[in-house]
Amino acid sequence: MSFAVSAPFGMVTTQTCDLALEGGGKPTTAWVQLAPVFNGEAPHPLDPTKHLLRGDVRKLVRDGRGSQNLLYIPDAPDDGFWFADLSFEVPVERGWLARRDRIEGFGDESKREEVGRRLAWLRSRPALDGRFVGAVQVPIVNALRELRKDDTDAYDNMAQVVLEVGFAMNSRLDVGVARLCVFHDGATDEQLEWWRDLWTTELHPGAEAHGFNLLPLQVESIYGPMTIAEYRSFTRLPLTTISPYPEWFGADPTETGA
């Protein structure tokens, strides 16, 4: 496989237990998936006077706020800005991989777990009715972006205490009734009022305009009283690339929909 720009490394995206079974058991698959790894500071193939990734894009990717398909590799062995392009994967034979030198691109367990979360989001992000995306998901994303722009401290504080926004609906591809729940860990009354105001002024009217019913906003502390069964009825709402916090990773709402 050849690329317009050299990809001298590859990142293994195959599940660990599919690579080697604990206890010396024989793996059940002969194939391994690799994502190409590029140097963002390499010359651009169409304009060698420019880098493959612009400086502002490299900063976003480093912070986890760029395209979810571009994953920064902090511990690459060579100088440069190395990233894996998760939009493209190549199957290789296990025996071939076994003869390659192993590179630790993510030096600690927390970084490796973050890679797993990113791969999981890319493979499991929900397809949603475009009306729900337009009336609910996009306005939430835009409101959070505005908050970050207008008051960075307030945005950072919000991101620390609002752990996720859950959604449930009668049908993901043909929504008639939907509900939202803000799950938090010690959010202040002011922070929760921000979400209630957003529901009142934008989300509920938008849902009505798009022809479906958005039920009153729920707010739940992670310490209860919601039961596990109730919590499992919700799916985490993808909040796109607006945040460097792994809990908020998700699909860009402009790329989702029925």
C-alpha positions in Angstrom: 0.0 0.0 0.0 1.4 3.4 -0.9 0.4 7.0 0.2 1.2 10.4 -1.2 3.1 11.0 2.0 5.3 8.4 3.7 3.7 6.4 6.5 6.8 4.7 8.0 4.8 3.4 11.0 1.5 1.7 11.7 -0.6 1.6 14.8 -2.3 -1.7 15.8 -6.0 -1.2 16.2 -6.9 -4.9 16.7 -8.2 -5.8 20.2 -5.4 -7.0 22.5 -7.0 -10.4 23.2 -7.1 -11.0 19.5 -3.4 -10.5 19.2 -2.3 -12.8 22.0 -4.4 -15.0 24.3 -3.5 -15.0 28.0 -1.9 -18.3 29.1 -0.3 -19.0 25.8 -3.5 -20.1 24.0 -3.5 -20.0 20.2 -5.1 -16.8 18.7 -8.3 -17.4 16.7 -7.5 -15.0 13.9 -4.5 -14.7 11.5 -5.1 -11.1 10.7 -4.3 -7.8 12.4 -5.5 -4.3 11.6 -3.1 -1.4 11.3 -3.8 2.3 10.9 -1.1 4.3 9.0 1.0 6.7 11.1 2.1 10.0 9.4 4.4 12.9 10.4 2.2 16.0 10.5 5.4 18.1 10.0 6.3 16.4 6.7 6.0 18.4 3.5 2.5 18.5 2.0 2.4 16.5 -1.2 0.6 19.3 -3.1 2.7 22.2 -1.7 6.1 21.2 -0.3 6.5 24.6 1.3 3.7 23.7 3.7 3.4 21.0 6.4 1.1 18.0 6.0 -0.9 19.4 8.9 -1.1 23.1 9.6 0.1 24.4 12.9 -3.4 25.1 14.2 -4.6 21.6 13.2 -1.6 20.0 14.9 -2.5 21.8 18.1 -6.1 20.6 17.9 -5.0 17.0 17.3 -2.6 17.2 20.2 -5.3 18.4 22.5 -7.8 15.8 21.3 -10.0 18.4 19.7 -9.3 17.9 16.0 -10.9 15.3 13.7 -11.7 12.2 15.8 -10.0 10.1 13.0 -6.6 11.8 13.8 -5.0 10.4 16.9 -1.8 12.1 18.3 1.0 9.7 19.3 3.0 11.3 22.1 5.8 8.8 22.3 6.8 8.2 18.7 10.6 7.4 18.4 11.4 9.9 15.7 11.3 13.7 15.7 8.1 15.3 14.3 4.4 15.4 15.0 3.2 11.8 14.6 -0.4 10.8 14.3 -2.5 7.8 13.3 -5.2 8.2 10.7 -8.0 6.0 12.0 -10.1 6.6 8.9 -8.0 4.0 7.0 -7.0 0.5 8.2 -4.9 -2.2 6.5 -5.1 -5.9 7.3 -1.7 -7.6 7.7 -0.8 -11.2 8.5 0.1 -11.9 12.1 3.3 -13.6 11.2 4.5 -10.5 9.3 3.7 -8.3 12.3 5.5 -10.6 14.7 8.8 -9.9 12.9 8.4 -6.1 13.2 9.9 -4.0 16.0 7.4 -3.0 18.7 7.2 0.7 19.4 5.5 2.0 22.6 3.7 5.0 21.2 1.6 5.6 24.4 3.8 5.4 27.4 1.4 4.7 30.2 -1.9 2.9 30.8 -4.1 5.9 30.9 -3.0 7.0 27.5 -3.6 3.5 26.1 -7.0 3.4 27.6 -7.8 6.8 25.9 -6.9 5.2 22.6 -9.4 2.4 23.3 -12.1 5.0 24.1 -11.4 6.8 20.8 -11.6 3.5 18.8 -14.8 2.5 20.6 -16.5 5.8 19.8 -15.6 5.6 16.1 -17.1 2.1 15.9 -20.1 2.5 18.1 -21.3 6.1 17.6 -25.0 6.1 17.1 -26.8 7.0 13.8 -29.5 9.5 14.7 -32.5 11.0 13.0 -31.4 14.2 11.3 -34.2 16.1 13.0 -32.8 15.2 16.4 -29.3 16.2 15.3 -30.6 19.6 14.1 -32.9 20.3 17.0 -30.9 18.9 20.0 -27.3 17.8 19.3 -26.1 20.7 17.2 -27.6 23.4 19.5 -25.9 21.8 22.5 -22.6 21.7 20.7 -22.9 25.3 19.6 -23.9 26.5 23.0 -20.9 24.7 24.6 -18.6 26.2 22.0 -20.0 29.7 22.7 -19.5 29.1 26.5 -15.9 28.1 25.8 -15.3 31.2 23.7 -17.0 33.6 26.1 -15.8 32.2 29.4 -13.1 29.6 29.3 -13.1 29.1 33.1 -16.8 28.5 33.2 -16.5 26.0 30.3 -13.7 24.1 32.0 -15.6 24.0 35.3 -18.7 22.7 33.4 -16.6 20.0 31.7 -15.3 18.8 35.1 -18.7 18.3 36.8 -21.0 17.4 33.9 -19.8 14.0 33.1 -22.1 13.2 30.2 -25.4 14.1 28.6 -27.6 11.0 28.0 -30.4 10.7 25.5 -33.2 8.2 24.9 -35.9 8.2 22.2 -38.6 5.9 20.8 -36.6 5.5 17.6 -33.1 6.7 16.7 -33.9 6.9 13.0 -37.5 8.2 13.2 -37.8 10.1 16.4 -41.2 10.9 17.9 -40.4 11.4 21.6 -37.0 12.0 23.1 -35.6 12.9 26.5 -32.3 14.2 27.8 -30.5 13.8 31.1 -27.5 15.7 32.4 -25.4 13.5 34.6 -23.2 15.5 37.0 -20.9 15.2 39.9 -21.5 18.2 42.2 -22.7 20.8 39.6 -23.8 24.1 41.0 -27.3 25.4 40.7 -25.9 28.0 38.3 -24.4 25.3 36.1 -27.6 23.3 36.1 -29.6 26.4 35.3 -27.5 26.9 32.2 -28.7 23.5 30.9 -32.3 24.2 31.9 -32.2 27.6 30.1 -30.8 25.9 27.0 -33.6 23.4 27.0 -36.3 26.1 27.5 -35.0 28.6 24.9 -33.6 26.4 22.2 -33.9 22.6 22.5 -37.6 22.3 23.3 -38.7 24.9 20.7 -36.4 23.3 18.1 -37.9 19.8 18.7 -41.4 21.2 18.3 -40.3 22.9 15.0 -38.9 19.6 13.8 -42.0 17.7 14.6 -41.2 15.6 17.7 -41.7 15.9 21.5 -38.7 16.6 23.8 -39.7 15.7 27.3 -38.6 17.9 30.3 -34.9 17.9 31.0 -33.7 15.5 33.6 -30.8 16.3 35.9 -29.2 13.4 37.9 -26.3 13.2 40.3 -24.0 10.2 39.8 -24.7 9.4 43.5 -28.4 8.7 42.9 -31.2 8.2 43.2 -31.4 7.0 39.6 -31.2 3.2 39.4 -28.8 1.4 37.1 -31.7 0.1 35.0 -32.8 3.7 34.4 -29.3 4.8 33.6 -28.9 2.0 31.0 -31.9 3.3 29.2 -29.8 6.3 28.1 -27.1 6.6 25.5 -24.3 9.1 25.8 -24.8 12.0 23.5 -21.8 12.6 21.3 -20.5 16.1 21.9 -18.0 16.2 19.0 -14.6 17.7 19.0 -15.3 20.7 21.2 -13.5 19.3 24.2 -10.2 17.8 25.1 -11.9 15.7 27.8 -12.1 12.0 26.7 -15.5 11.6 28.2 -16.9 14.1 25.7 -15.4 12.4 22.6 -17.9 11.6 20.0 -19.0 12.1 16.4 -19.3 15.4 14.8 -23.1 16.1 14.6 -22.7 17.2 11.0 -21.5 13.7 10.2 -24.3 11.8 11.9 -27.9 11.3 11.0 -30.2 8.7 9.4 
